[in-house]
């Protein structure tokens, strides 16, 4: 649960549940989404909550966190999102 603190997750199951809900919101058209045509990896970013998630084609979570320009090196989190591989579904 490396990024659990980003979402005040109280346990690994809580973190996983939040990540799953985030993906479901994205698949329902709630937030910007990209799918990598080569791997099927689903990437989601919500500018309003600053949440980023990456999911396997099966829907399992690869990572779920709040990006930080000081860590990723892009000028903004939106720039980080734009640089992610994939295309809109």
matplotlib code that plots the C-alpha trace (Angstrom):
import matplotlib.pyplot as plt

x = [0.0, 2.8, 0.4, -2.4, -1.7, -2.5, -6.1, -6.3, -6.7, -6.9, -5.9, -4.7, -8.3, -9.6, -6.9, -7.8, -11.5, -10.8, -8.7, -11.4, -14.0, -11.8, -11.5, -15.3, -15.9, -13.5, -15.1, -18.4, -17.0, -16.2, -12.6, -10.0, -8.9, -6.3, -5.8, -2.4, -3.0, 0.1, -0.5, -4.1, -3.1, -5.7, -4.6, -6.8, -6.2, -8.7, -7.6, -10.2, -8.9, -5.3, -5.7, -3.9, -4.4, -2.9, -4.8, -4.2, -6.6, -8.3, -9.1, -6.6, -4.7, -1.1, -0.8, -3.0, -1.5, -1.5, 1.3, 3.7, 5.7, 8.7, 8.8, 7.8, 9.7, 6.9, 5.8, 2.4, 0.4, -1.6, 1.6, 2.5, -0.9, -0.5, 2.9, 1.3, 1.0, -2.4, -5.4, -8.9, -11.3]
y = [0.0, 2.4, 5.2, 4.6, 7.8, 9.8, 8.7, 8.2, 4.5, 2.7, -0.7, -2.4, -3.5, 0.1, 1.3, -1.4, -0.5, 3.1, 2.3, 0.0, 2.7, 5.2, 2.9, 2.3, 6.1, 6.4, 3.6, 5.4, 8.5, 10.3, 11.2, 11.3, 7.8, 6.3, 2.8, 1.7, -0.1, -2.2, -3.5, -2.8, -0.9, 1.6, 4.9, 7.4, 10.9, 13.2, 16.8, 17.8, 15.3, 14.9, 11.1, 9.0, 5.3, 2.6, -0.7, -4.0, -5.0, -7.3, -4.2, -5.0, -2.1, -1.5, 1.8, 4.5, 7.7, 11.5, 12.7, 15.4, 17.5, 17.5, 13.7, 13.2, 16.2, 17.6, 21.2, 20.2, 17.0, 17.6, 17.5, 14.3, 12.9, 14.1, 12.2, 8.9, 6.4, 5.5, 6.8, 7.7, 4.8]
z = [0.0, -1.1, -2.0, 0.5, 2.4, -0.7, -0.2, 3.6, 3.0, 6.3, 4.9, 1.7, 1.1, 1.5, -0.9, -3.4, -3.1, -3.7, -6.8, -8.2, -7.7, -9.5, -12.5, -12.6, -12.6, -15.5, -17.4, -17.0, -18.5, -15.3, -15.9, -18.7, -19.7, -22.0, -23.1, -24.4, -27.7, -27.3, -23.8, -23.0, -19.8, -18.8, -17.5, -15.7, -14.4, -12.6, -12.6, -10.0, -7.4, -8.8, -8.7, -11.3, -11.7, -14.0, -14.4, -16.1, -18.9, -16.4, -14.2, -11.5, -10.1, -11.2, -9.2, -7.8, -6.5, -6.6, -8.9, -7.9, -10.3, -7.9, -8.3, -12.0, -13.3, -15.6, -15.3, -14.2, -13.4, -16.6, -18.6, -16.8, -17.9, -21.5, -21.6, -20.6, -23.4, -24.8, -26.6, -25.5, -25.6]

ax = plt.figure().add_subplot(projection="3d")
ax.plot(x, y, z, "-o")
ax.set_aspect("equal")
plt.show()
